Amino acid sequence: MYCMGMSKVIHFIRKYKLYFIAGAVAVILIIGIVLYVRLYRQYAQAQKALQNPTEAAKQRTMAIVDKVGKLILLPAEEPTVANVTDAEKLRGQPFFVNASNGDLALLYQQSKKAVLYRPSTNQIIEVSSISIGPSATESASAATRSAGPETFLLLNGTTVAGLTKKMEEKLKTVNPDFTVTDRSNAKKATYEKSLLIDIKGTKPDVAKDIAQKLNLELSDLPSTEATTGGSYDFLIIVGSDFK
């Protein structure tokens, strides 16, 4: 009886094996299509962010506002969001007495209100009325920076392929929000030292921090690269010293 039952099963499988194969192929195709669509959407979003870093920064600001808005009623206007990068320099200001590096300051210019938010614990640390003028702006800039992601152009200054991709990966370890707008080759391929150029000259503290962490040499824009175009905060030329 057992043998007869097994033979029927085998016969059934042989008879309908094409259907089984077709079904398996269909399932694989469906899974593949779903994964492709998901990856394509992620790729499209990443490309959109690269092409329009200003829009990406705005979206990140709105995401921060959304989180803080669930903890406290916020003004209707869009704030300026700044990261606290050196809390010790701000200790003399009452608003920043309990601040820590990594906190976010939401500054509402029209409403004259400031909110200090700590993402790591999802807490409101301080709320205060403020008077935003030139002196206040200069004071805050000493220890804060725009929360929008800094943008980079990476150029390979050697004949070794793939170095800009590795540099991009290292940049993300410093700050995952850093945005690389493009990767290309430098005008010459004989750079021995990797260089960091603050193109806009508005973020010297950030440039210094990146240079120290990635062992880059702060430099002016080399004359050979003077025609480099594009909208970005920093240019990194990867030299032969890059490991």
C-alpha positions in Angstrom: 0.0 0.0 0.0 2.8 2.4 0.9 4.6 1.7 -2.4 1.4 2.3 -4.3 0.8 5.6 -2.5 4.3 6.8 -3.2 4.0 5.8 -6.8 0.8 7.9 -7.1 2.6 10.9 -5.5 5.5 10.5 -7.9 3.2 10.2 -10.9 1.3 13.3 -9.8 4.5 15.2 -9.4 5.8 14.1 -12.8 2.4 14.9 -14.4 2.2 18.4 -13.0 5.9 19.2 -12.6 5.7 21.9 -15.3 3.1 23.6 -13.3 5.2 23.4 -10.2 8.2 24.9 -12.1 6.0 27.6 -13.6 4.6 28.5 -10.2 8.1 28.6 -8.6 9.3 30.9 -11.4 6.3 33.1 -11.0 7.0 33.5 -7.3 10.6 34.3 -7.9 9.7 36.9 -10.5 7.1 38.5 -8.2 9.7 38.7 -5.4 12.3 40.1 -7.8 9.9 42.8 -9.1 8.9 43.8 -5.6 12.6 44.1 -4.6 13.4 46.0 -7.8 10.6 48.5 -7.2 11.7 49.0 -3.6 15.3 49.5 -4.5 14.4 51.8 -7.4 12.4 54.0 -5.1 15.2 54.2 -2.7 17.6 55.0 -5.5 15.3 57.7 -6.9 15.0 59.3 -3.5 18.8 59.3 -3.0 19.3 60.8 -6.5 16.7 63.5 -5.7 18.5 64.4 -2.5 21.9 64.5 -4.3 20.5 66.8 -7.1 18.7 69.1 -4.7 20.6 69.2 -1.3 18.6 72.3 -0.3 15.3 70.3 -0.6 16.9 67.4 1.3 17.9 69.8 4.1 14.4 71.2 4.3 12.9 67.8 4.5 15.3 66.9 7.4 14.4 70.1 9.2 10.7 69.3 8.8 11.3 65.8 10.2 13.0 67.3 13.3 10.1 69.8 13.7 7.6 66.9 13.5 9.4 65.0 16.3 9.7 68.1 18.5 6.1 69.1 17.8 4.9 65.9 19.4 6.5 67.0 22.6 5.7 70.7 22.7 3.5 73.2 20.8 5.7 75.0 18.3 5.3 78.2 16.3 3.8 77.9 12.8 6.9 79.3 11.1 9.8 77.2 9.8 12.8 77.4 12.3 16.5 77.6 11.7 17.8 74.3 13.1 21.4 74.2 14.4 23.5 71.4 15.9 25.4 72.0 19.1 28.9 71.0 18.3 30.8 72.6 21.2 28.6 72.9 24.2 31.4 74.2 26.4 31.7 77.4 24.4 28.0 78.1 25.1 28.0 77.5 28.9 27.8 81.2 29.6 24.4 81.5 27.9 21.5 80.4 30.2 19.7 78.7 27.3 22.7 76.4 26.7 23.6 75.7 30.4 22.4 72.0 30.1 23.3 71.6 26.5 25.3 68.6 25.2 27.1 68.1 21.9 24.5 66.6 19.4 21.6 68.6 20.8 19.5 70.6 18.3 18.5 74.2 18.8 15.3 75.3 17.0 15.4 79.0 16.5 12.2 80.8 15.6 13.1 84.3 14.4 9.6 85.8 14.1 8.2 84.3 17.3 11.5 85.0 19.2 11.4 81.6 20.7 14.1 78.9 21.0 13.8 75.2 21.8 16.7 73.0 22.8 16.0 69.4 21.8 18.0 66.2 22.5 17.5 63.6 19.8 19.3 60.8 21.7 16.7 60.8 24.5 13.9 62.5 22.6 13.7 65.3 25.3 13.1 69.0 25.4 16.0 70.4 27.4 15.2 74.1 27.4 12.7 76.6 26.1 13.4 80.3 26.1 12.4 83.6 24.6 15.2 85.0 22.5 16.3 88.2 20.8 17.9 87.2 17.5 20.3 89.9 16.4 23.9 90.1 15.0 25.5 89.5 18.4 23.4 86.5 19.2 24.0 85.0 15.8 27.8 85.4 16.1 27.7 83.9 19.6 25.7 80.9 18.5 27.8 80.3 15.4 30.9 79.7 17.6 29.5 76.4 18.8 26.6 75.5 16.4 26.2 74.8 12.8 23.4 74.4 10.3 21.6 71.0 10.8 21.3 70.6 7.0 23.7 68.0 5.6 27.0 69.4 4.3 27.6 68.6 0.7 30.8 67.3 -0.9 32.4 66.9 -4.3 35.0 64.1 -4.3 37.8 64.0 -6.9 40.3 61.2 -7.4 43.7 62.7 -7.6 45.4 59.4 -8.4 45.4 56.7 -11.0 43.9 54.2 -8.5 40.3 53.5 -9.2 37.6 53.4 -6.6 39.2 55.8 -4.0 36.3 58.4 -4.1 33.9 55.6 -3.2 36.0 54.6 -0.2 36.3 58.3 0.8 32.5 58.6 0.7 32.2 55.6 3.0 34.6 57.2 5.4 32.8 60.5 5.3 29.6 58.7 6.3 31.3 57.4 9.4 32.0 61.0 10.5 28.4 62.0 9.9 25.9 59.8 8.0 24.0 63.0 7.0 26.9 64.2 4.8 25.8 64.3 1.2 28.2 63.6 -1.8 26.8 65.4 -4.8 29.3 63.9 -7.3 32.4 61.8 -7.6 34.9 62.3 -10.5 38.5 62.6 -11.4 40.7 65.5 -10.6 42.4 67.5 -13.4 45.7 65.8 -12.5 46.4 62.4 -11.1 49.6 63.1 -9.1 48.3 64.4 -5.8 50.3 62.8 -3.0 48.3 64.3 -0.1 44.5 64.2 0.3 43.1 67.7 0.5 40.0 69.3 2.0 38.9 72.6 0.5 36.2 74.7 2.2 34.7 76.0 -1.0 32.2 78.5 0.5 34.5 79.4 3.5 31.5 79.5 5.8 32.1 76.4 7.9 35.8 76.5 9.1 35.0 74.5 12.3 33.3 71.7 10.4 36.2 71.7 7.9 38.8 71.4 10.7 36.8 68.6 12.4 36.6 66.6 9.2 40.2 67.2 8.3 41.4 65.9 11.7 39.1 62.8 11.6 40.0 61.8 8.1 43.7 62.9 8.1 43.1 65.5 5.3 45.1 68.6 4.7 43.2 71.8 4.7 44.0 73.7 1.5 42.9 76.4 -0.8 41.5 75.4 -4.2 44.4 74.2 -6.4 44.8 76.3 -9.5 44.4 73.1 -11.6 40.9 72.6 -10.3 39.8 76.2 -10.4 37.2 75.5 -13.1 35.4 72.9 -11.1 31.7 73.8 -11.0 28.7 72.7 -8.9 27.0 73.6 -5.7 28.6 72.0 -2.7 30.2 73.1 0.6 33.5 71.1 0.5 35.8 69.6 -2.1 37.9 66.6 -1.3 40.8 65.6 -3.6 41.9 62.1 -2.7 45.6 61.7 -2.9 47.9 58.6 -2.9 48.3 58.8 0.9 44.6 57.8 1.3 44.3 54.3 2.9 
